[in-house]
Every structure is written in C-alpha cells, then in structure tokens.
Amino acid sequence: MSTKHFVINIDKLVVDALEALTLTNPDVLYYKNDKVIAKKSHDLQTHVAVISGGGAGHEPAHAAFVGEGMLTAAASGWIFASPSVAQIERAIVAVAGPKGVLLIIKNYTGDIFHFSLAAEKARSRGIPAEVVVVGDDVAVGKTKSGKVGRRGLAGTVLVHKVAGAAAAHAESTLKEVVAAAKEVADNLVTVGVSLNHVHIPGRKIEEENIMAEDEAELGLGIHNEKGCVRLQPIPSLPDLVKTMLDQLTDKTDADRAYVDFATAESVVLMVNNLGGLSPLELGAITNEVVGQLTSRGLRPKRLFSGTYMTSLDGPGFSVTLLRASDIVLKYLDAPTKAVGFTPGSVVTADSPSRVIVESAAQKTEHSHTNGHAKPSILDPARFASSVKLACEKVIAAEPQITQYDTVVGDGDCGYTLKRAAEAVLSFVTSLSTNISPTVSTLQDLAETVENNMDGTSGAIFSIFLHALATSTARFETVLDENSWGSAATEALKTLYAATPARPGDRTLVDALAPFVETLAAGEGVKNAAVAGRKGAEGTKGMNASLGRAVYVDARGYDRVPDPGAVGVAELVEGLAGL
C-alpha cells in the first residue's frame, strides 16, 4: 500500500483535478462549486443528455468521459463518496432539455438514492428523465448480494460508451438511448483482483487493510471494500486468470451465472487497470486473459485494455466480459472525443498470426554463407565446456551483482547478465555434439547475446563478441591462447571505437581490458582471469564517469565494485576454469 502522496489535502485534490480537465479538453465547462463537468457544445434542444457520476478516486471515470460521443455531464463527489442531489441537479440543468436525460449509475446505495431523487425532481420540472443502474460484479455472488444486488464496477464504462454513442444522433429518443444502455448493463460481468488496498491521502492508515506480501484479494471493490476471498500465496498469473474467467463464464456456478456467453453473437473484453499497474504489467495480463479466453472458445471481437475505472492507485486489475449484439459493437466502435477513454481494438481471427517468432537458425541461416568452406578454428568439446562453466558462474552470481547494482545503479545488471547467460547456455546445450568448429559458432553466439541482452551492457558485449568473431575469421587452424589473445585485442580496439569507456571509468571495461591485455601478453587465460578480477575489485571506491551510475549517490561507490565489471570477472573466471 502506497502511503506517500504529493497532494494530501483531499478536497483540493478533487477540485483541482476536475479543473485540469478544462485544460485537456476544450469542449468542457467546469461548475466548480458543484464539482460538475459538462460538455460545452451539447445542444440540449436536439439531443438526449447522458449523465453519470459518483465518488472521486475512480479517474478517468467519470468526469474524463465527458465529451462528444460519450457522457454529456458528470457530477463528482469527494473521494469514494456519492455526489449530492444538488450537484446532480446542477448537471441536469446544464445539459438536459426537452429530449430528456439518462442518468447512468453504479449499484451503490448513495448513488441510487441521490440520482433517483434528482431524476424525480427533473421530471417535476418537465424534463424527461430515466435511470439505468449498472451492477456487473460477479465476485460476491447472488446469495450474499441478496436484495442489494451486484456492485457496479468497470463494466459501467461500456454502458457510458454505448449510451453516449446512441445519444450522439439527433434522431435518437430517450427511450432508444435507455434501451441501448440497458442492453449493455444486462449482459455485463466483471471481477477484480488486487495485491493490496489503497490509502486515501490525508487519512490514517487502516491497519486491517494492509495485506501481507504473499497475499492477493479476489473480488476487491473499487471503494477500498474487502473482496470475497484472500489468496495466499499469490497464484501465478495463469492460475489467477483461470479463476477469474471461471467466475465470469461458468454456467454451472448457480451463484454467479449471470450471463450465458455460449450463444453470444460477439464477446467484448475489457482489461482494466485499477490504478497502480504499469502499462508493462497490464500488457502481460491482457495477453494472458485474451489467450485463455480464446482457448475457451470465446475469442473477443473487441478488446479494451487500459485505465478506465480505478480505485485511486490500486495495485490490481479487473476483467469485464460483455455479450454484445452487432448494434452494440457499432456503438462501441463509434468515435468519441472524451479525453479519458482509450478506444478499443478489433480482434480478428488472424490476430495470433501477426506474432512472428523466428528461430536462431532462421535468423542466421543466410548470414554466414559466402560460398567458401570455413576452416576449423574451435575445439568443440573444449569450447562448449568453457562456455557452459562461464555461463553457470554468471548465473550463480546474479543475486550479488543485483545487490551491487541496487546500490549504484537501477538494479537490473544482475538479471540482464543472467538472462544473456541462460540464453547462451541454452544455445550451446541445444547444439550438443553438433557444435561447428568454424567461426559460424562464434557469430551465432554473438547473435544470441545481442538478442537476449539489452541495455548498455548488452551493446558493449555484442560489439565485442561480433568483433571477436570477425577477428578470428582470419585464422586457418584451431585457436590457441595466443591466437585468442590476438583476436581479443582487435575486438577491444573495435569496442573502443564505439565507446569512450576506458579503464578507470568504473565500467565493465575495467575488468575486460586487463583480461584481454594479459591474455595477449602470453601470460595464459588463468592469469588473465585473475587480472580481470583484480580490475573489477579495483572499481570499488572509483568514481563513475559514464553510464547511469554517474547520477547516483557517490557514497555507494565506496561500498561496492562496479556490477558490470564483476559480471565480466565471473565470466572470464569461468572461461579459465577457476
């Protein structure tokens, strides 16, 4: 649970965030006293109005969905609190006319009371008004939810979108807009999961809401209310998604079988960020959900993935499924100028075929052929043994390298080296006894590192290894240590042409250069590895002049050596059999 915030005055937080919408969307008006956002260009004489709202803390819902093709106005309460009747009335007066107004609300008691009363007062003034209540949650189940019914969750956004698209046509009547909204609301299911509850700025921390590091909560609500079950330990993503999809689609679960998707014309999927997930993680989650849904025979026709309805910075996500007709798809595809809405995508039968996975052989099959037979320069068995040992040492050293890089970098060096070492180990192992004794093997090894090692370290290793392969191509016999030293010296020169890094700059070059120089001097690979380790250890206390380490607290330099240099030391010790 994150308890640090830049704004701790929650009242100011809400009103300022709403005011910011006037900066990002030129077609909205902000009634500040009532915390109402309204579409400026709306013609209340010719168009049905669509209004929604609820407590703040769910952004971009609801105010950022005001715009052409979506909501006409939204009333915001304070964080997790329903807007008052007076606020909702202000929204109605701003945008509703003789064509009428539809109020879309989530199934929460405060919202129902306030919006229903506001609708009744609008009718008393001669404005046709209807209310559609959305309850799409399946986690609680029919038995426990009883008379209260299902909670309204992220599926409400799809109701906003469809109703807004229907109302965008001047010929649409209130009855038609209501029918479109109800069709969506009646065919929605949503379930959410989170790794923790959230902290409301300026309020005390509720200890009972703090979850253990190995816990997740299924069915967590969007107002910080507890879910239906805590999962401990946290399931793998595939297992978690399976559980969620079971709750959404299992027709045999009498407590949750709200919508039958077996005969659906189309299925719409929304994967919603509850506020605290990175786009990177949400992307991986979306891929897993689509894959599992497709394997169930429910390949979605439309996919919405993004941040639609949050619970402040909740570290979780929700999955929504909609049984959709062709007209609903048409309204979902219609354009909108609402700044908070991320448009969906059309998922077609050939979508998986657009993912291209090439094997290493396919990528390099034409890269090493020039019509001439290549000489044997490697002892395959010795080469494989040395490379395997080097990779194993780098993999084993990952925790220590990561710890060093956490002190003087961004903490990814150990894993970057480990990932490359695992790829090279897999490459050598896959060749088994079929390792080519020619330069092609070195070229393929360099390609393997290039394709599996990112960042600056990856570039340095790739340049050096490709140059090494080029340098060894001039030899006609199996390389001995002196030949390797000569080739490595040429490779180091090539590397120096690409980077200003030199010994003394606190980089991996501090270990690589002494290794190469000692090997080239004819002192043998074991002494060269010792020199590489000495160079790595010598970076402790050395100031950085290149790379990201330049920006970190210099006090860390005295505590640990350069992580990349340590990785090189582990590597060359493995090559030397130390």
Solvent accessible surface area in square Angstrom, and as a share of the most:
residue,aa,sasa,rsa
1,M,60,0.27
2,S,60,0.39
3,T,54,0.31
4,K,178,0.75
5,H,56,0.25
6,F,217,0.90
7,V,58,0.33
8,I,119,0.60
9,N,83,0.43
10,I,35,0.18
11,D,71,0.37
12,K,110,0.47
13,L,49,0.24
14,V,7,0.04
15,V,27,0.16
16,D,58,0.30
17,A,50,0.39
18,L,11,0.06
19,E,72,0.32
20,A,43,0.34
21,L,27,0.13
22,T,47,0.27
23,L,151,0.75
24,T,86,0.50
25,N,9,0.04
26,P,111,0.70
27,D,34,0.18
28,V,12,0.07
29,L,74,0.37
30,Y,37,0.14
31,Y,58,0.22
32,K,100,0.43
33,N,151,0.78
34,D,36,0.19
35,K,14,0.06
36,V,0,0.00
37,I,1,0.00
38,A,2,0.02
39,K,23,0.10
40,K,112,0.47
41,S,71,0.46
42,H,33,0.15
43,D,65,0.34
44,L,50,0.25
45,Q,113,0.50
46,T,58,0.34
47,H,44,0.20
48,V,3,0.01
49,A,0,0.00
50,V,0,0.00
51,I,0,0.00
52,S,1,0.00
53,G,0,0.00
54,G,1,0.01
55,G,6,0.06
56,A,5,0.04
57,G,2,0.02
58,H,0,0.00
59,E,82,0.37
60,P,22,0.14
61,A,1,0.01
62,H,10,0.05
63,A,11,0.09
64,A,12,0.09
65,F,0,0.00
66,V,1,0.01
67,G,2,0.02
68,E,70,0.31
69,G,8,0.08
70,M,5,0.02
71,L,1,0.00
72,T,8,0.05
73,A,0,0.00
74,A,2,0.01
75,A,1,0.01
76,S,12,0.08
77,G,2,0.02
78,W,99,0.35
79,I,6,0.03
80,F,36,0.15
81,A,43,0.33
82,S,34,0.22
83,P,0,0.00
84,S,48,0.31
85,V,25,0.15
86,A,63,0.49
87,Q,18,0.08
88,I,0,0.00
89,E,29,0.13
90,R,76,0.28
91,A,0,0.00
92,I,0,0.00
93,V,83,0.48
94,A,25,0.19
95,V,3,0.01
96,A,7,0.05
97,G,7,0.07
98,P,84,0.53
99,K,53,0.22
100,G,0,0.00
101,V,0,0.00
102,L,0,0.00
103,L,0,0.00
104,I,0,0.00
105,I,0,0.00
106,K,1,0.01
107,N,18,0.09
108,Y,40,0.15
109,T,85,0.50
110,G,29,0.28
111,D,8,0.04
112,I,51,0.26
113,F,135,0.56
114,H,59,0.26
115,F,0,0.00
116,S,46,0.30
117,L,93,0.46
118,A,0,0.00
119,A,0,0.00
120,E,95,0.43
121,K,78,0.33
122,A,0,0.00
123,R,96,0.35
124,S,92,0.60
125,R,113,0.41
126,G,60,0.58
127,I,26,0.13
128,P,56,0.35
129,A,3,0.02
130,E,76,0.34
131,V,36,0.21
132,V,4,0.03
133,V,63,0.36
134,V,0,0.00
135,G,16,0.16
136,D,0,0.00
137,D,3,0.01
138,V,0,0.00
139,A,0,0.00
140,V,38,0.22
141,G,2,0.02
142,K,87,0.37
143,T,117,0.68
144,K,161,0.68
145,S,13,0.09
146,G,49,0.47
147,K,213,0.90
148,V,112,0.65
149,G,25,0.24
150,R,43,0.16
151,R,32,0.12
152,G,0,0.00
153,L,5,0.03
154,A,2,0.01
155,G,0,0.00
156,T,0,0.00
157,V,0,0.00
158,L,0,0.00
159,V,0,0.00
160,H,0,0.00
161,K,1,0.01
162,V,0,0.00
163,A,0,0.00
164,G,3,0.03
165,A,3,0.02
166,A,3,0.02
167,A,7,0.06
168,A,40,0.31
169,H,80,0.36
170,A,48,0.37
171,E,135,0.61
172,S,11,0.07
173,T,63,0.37
174,L,22,0.11
175,K,170,0.72
176,E,96,0.43
177,V,0,0.00
178,V,16,0.09
179,A,58,0.45
180,A,12,0.10
181,A,0,0.00
182,K,99,0.42
183,E,59,0.26
184,V,0,0.00
185,A,10,0.08
186,D,104,0.54
187,N,32,0.17
188,L,0,0.00
189,V,0,0.00
190,T,0,0.00
191,V,0,0.00
192,G,3,0.03
193,V,4,0.02
194,S,2,0.01
195,L,79,0.39
196,N,17,0.09
197,H,1,0.01
198,V,8,0.05
199,H,16,0.07
200,I,17,0.09
201,P,7,0.04
202,G,59,0.56
203,R,118,0.43
204,K,157,0.67
205,I,69,0.35
206,E,67,0.30
207,E,125,0.56
208,E,105,0.47
209,N,19,0.10
210,I,77,0.39
211,M,9,0.04
212,A,47,0.36
213,E,173,0.77
214,D,64,0.33
215,E,23,0.10
216,A,0,0.00
217,E,3,0.01
218,L,3,0.01
219,G,1,0.01
220,L,12,0.06
221,G,2,0.02
222,I,5,0.03
223,H,45,0.20
224,N,26,0.13
225,E,52,0.23
226,K,118,0.50
227,G,21,0.20
228,C,49,0.29
229,V,66,0.38
230,R,88,0.32
231,L,34,0.17
232,Q,108,0.48
233,P,104,0.65
234,I,65,0.33
235,P,40,0.25
236,S,60,0.39
237,L,56,0.28
238,P,65,0.41
239,D,84,0.43
240,L,12,0.06
241,V,0,0.00
242,K,107,0.45
243,T,53,0.31
244,M,0,0.00
245,L,0,0.00
246,D,47,0.24
247,Q,25,0.11
248,L,4,0.02
249,T,25,0.14
250,D,56,0.29
251,K,120,0.51
252,T,123,0.71
253,D,38,0.19
254,A,86,0.67
255,D,40,0.21
256,R,45,0.16
257,A,38,0.29
258,Y,53,0.20
259,V,12,0.07
260,D,64,0.33
261,F,8,0.03
262,A,67,0.52
263,T,99,0.58
264,A,22,0.17
265,E,114,0.51
266,S,5,0.03
267,V,9,0.05
268,V,0,0.00
269,L,0,0.00
270,M,0,0.00
271,V,0,0.00
272,N,0,0.00
273,N,10,0.05
274,L,8,0.04
275,G,28,0.27
276,G,40,0.38
277,L,18,0.09
278,S,54,0.35
279,P,119,0.75
280,L,158,0.78
281,E,85,0.38
282,L,13,0.06
283,G,40,0.38
284,A,58,0.45
285,I,8,0.04
286,T,13,0.07
287,N,115,0.59
288,E,42,0.19
289,V,0,0.00
290,V,31,0.18
291,G,42,0.40
292,Q,31,0.14
293,L,0,0.00
294,T,52,0.30
295,S,95,0.62
296,R,85,0.31
297,G,65,0.62
298,L,28,0.14
299,R,77,0.28
300,P,0,0.00
301,K,74,0.31
302,R,32,0.12
303,L,30,0.15
304,F,2,0.01
305,S,38,0.24
306,G,11,0.10
307,T,51,0.29
308,Y,0,0.00
309,M,0,0.00
310,T,7,0.04
311,S,6,0.04
312,L,41,0.20
313,D,54,0.28
314,G,2,0.02
315,P,33,0.21
316,G,3,0.03
317,F,9,0.04
318,S,4,0.02
319,V,0,0.00
320,T,0,0.00
321,L,0,0.00
322,L,1,0.00
323,R,74,0.27
324,A,3,0.02
325,S,23,0.15
326,D,99,0.51
327,I,77,0.39
328,V,2,0.01
329,L,16,0.08
330,K,122,0.52
331,Y,33,0.13
332,L,6,0.03
333,D,74,0.38
334,A,31,0.24
335,P,123,0.77
336,T,32,0.19
337,K,151,0.64
338,A,6,0.05
339,V,70,0.40
340,G,15,0.14
341,F,14,0.06
342,T,60,0.35
343,P,100,0.63
344,G,31,0.30
345,S,56,0.36
346,V,83,0.48
347,V,17,0.10
348,T,57,0.33
349,A,78,0.61
350,D,77,0.40
351,S,22,0.14
352,P,89,0.56
353,S,84,0.54
354,R,153,0.56
355,V,109,0.62
356,I,144,0.73
357,V,131,0.75
358,E,95,0.43
359,S,57,0.37
360,A,66,0.51
361,A,70,0.54
362,Q,102,0.45
363,K,96,0.41
364,T,13,0.08
365,E,98,0.44
366,H,151,0.67
367,S,69,0.44
368,H,28,0.13
369,T,100,0.58
370,N,103,0.53
371,G,81,0.77
372,H,138,0.62
373,A,106,0.82
374,K,60,0.25
375,P,45,0.28
376,S,53,0.34
377,I,3,0.02
378,L,6,0.03
379,D,69,0.36
380,P,47,0.29
381,A,79,0.62
382,R,159,0.58
383,F,25,0.10
384,A,13,0.10
385,S,70,0.45
386,S,30,0.19
387,V,14,0.08
388,K,72,0.31
389,L,67,0.34
390,A,1,0.01
391,C,5,0.03
392,E,86,0.38
393,K,50,0.21
394,V,8,0.05
395,I,40,0.21
396,A,80,0.62
397,A,12,0.09
398,E,31,0.14
399,P,86,0.54
400,Q,90,0.40
401,I,0,0.00
402,T,36,0.21
403,Q,95,0.42
404,Y,35,0.13
405,D,12,0.06
406,T,91,0.53
407,V,33,0.19
408,V,3,0.01
409,G,22,0.21
410,D,73,0.38
411,G,22,0.21
412,D,70,0.36
413,C,15,0.09
414,G,0,0.00
415,Y,119,0.45
416,T,11,0.06
417,L,10,0.05
418,K,51,0.22
419,R,71,0.26
420,A,7,0.05
421,A,7,0.06
422,E,75,0.34
423,A,19,0.15
424,V,10,0.06
425,L,41,0.21
426,S,69,0.44
427,F,27,0.11
428,V,2,0.01
429,T,75,0.44
430,S,83,0.53
431,L,49,0.25
432,S,71,0.46
433,T,128,0.74
434,N,121,0.62
435,I,11,0.06
436,S,41,0.27
437,P,43,0.27
438,T,21,0.12
439,V,11,0.06
440,S,22,0.14
441,T,4,0.02
442,L,12,0.06
443,Q,45,0.20
444,D,35,0.18
445,L,17,0.08
446,A,0,0.00
447,E,47,0.21
448,T,17,0.10
449,V,8,0.05
450,E,84,0.38
451,N,79,0.41
452,N,51,0.26
453,M,11,0.05
454,D,87,0.45
455,G,57,0.55
456,T,102,0.59
457,S,27,0.17
458,G,2,0.02
459,A,51,0.40
460,I,17,0.09
461,F,25,0.10
462,S,10,0.06
463,I,59,0.30
464,F,20,0.09
465,L,33,0.16
466,H,60,0.27
467,A,10,0.08
468,L,22,0.11
469,A,2,0.02
470,T,100,0.58
471,S,13,0.09
472,T,0,0.00
473,A,53,0.41
474,R,131,0.48
475,F,37,0.15
476,E,128,0.57
477,T,98,0.57
478,V,80,0.46
479,L,15,0.07
480,D,81,0.42
481,E,64,0.29
482,N,98,0.50
483,S,21,0.14
484,W,63,0.22
485,G,0,0.00
486,S,46,0.30
487,A,0,0.00
488,A,6,0.05
489,T,42,0.24
490,E,71,0.32
491,A,0,0.00
492,L,11,0.05
493,K,121,0.51
494,T,66,0.39
495,L,0,0.00
496,Y,49,0.19
497,A,93,0.72
498,A,63,0.49
499,T,23,0.14
500,P,96,0.60
501,A,3,0.02
502,R,93,0.34
503,P,71,0.45
504,G,42,0.41
505,D,29,0.15
506,R,3,0.01
507,T,20,0.12
508,L,9,0.05
509,V,0,0.00
510,D,8,0.04
511,A,0,0.00
512,L,17,0.08
513,A,0,0.00
514,P,30,0.19
515,F,17,0.07
516,V,1,0.01
517,E,99,0.44
518,T,19,0.11
519,L,11,0.05
520,A,50,0.39
521,A,71,0.55
522,G,48,0.46
523,E,98,0.44
524,G,18,0.18
525,V,30,0.17
526,K,110,0.46
527,N,84,0.43
528,A,0,0.00
529,A,0,0.00
530,V,88,0.51
531,A,22,0.17
532,G,0,0.00
533,R,53,0.19
534,K,157,0.67
535,G,18,0.18
536,A,0,0.00
537,E,85,0.38
538,G,43,0.41
539,T,0,0.00
540,K,104,0.44
541,G,41,0.39
542,M,53,0.23
543,N,107,0.55
544,A,15,0.12
545,S,67,0.43
546,L,55,0.27
547,G,54,0.51
548,R,148,0.54
549,A,16,0.13
550,V,65,0.37
551,Y,182,0.69
552,V,40,0.23
553,D,73,0.38
554,A,59,0.45
555,R,180,0.66
556,G,2,0.02
557,Y,10,0.04
558,D,94,0.49
559,R,148,0.54
560,V,9,0.05
561,P,7,0.04
562,D,13,0.07
563,P,6,0.04
564,G,9,0.09
565,A,0,0.00
566,V,2,0.01
567,G,1,0.01
568,V,2,0.01
569,A,0,0.00
570,E,20,0.09
571,L,48,0.24
572,V,4,0.02
573,E,25,0.11
574,G,0,0.00
575,L,65,0.32
576,A,7,0.06
577,G,44,0.42
578,L,89,0.44
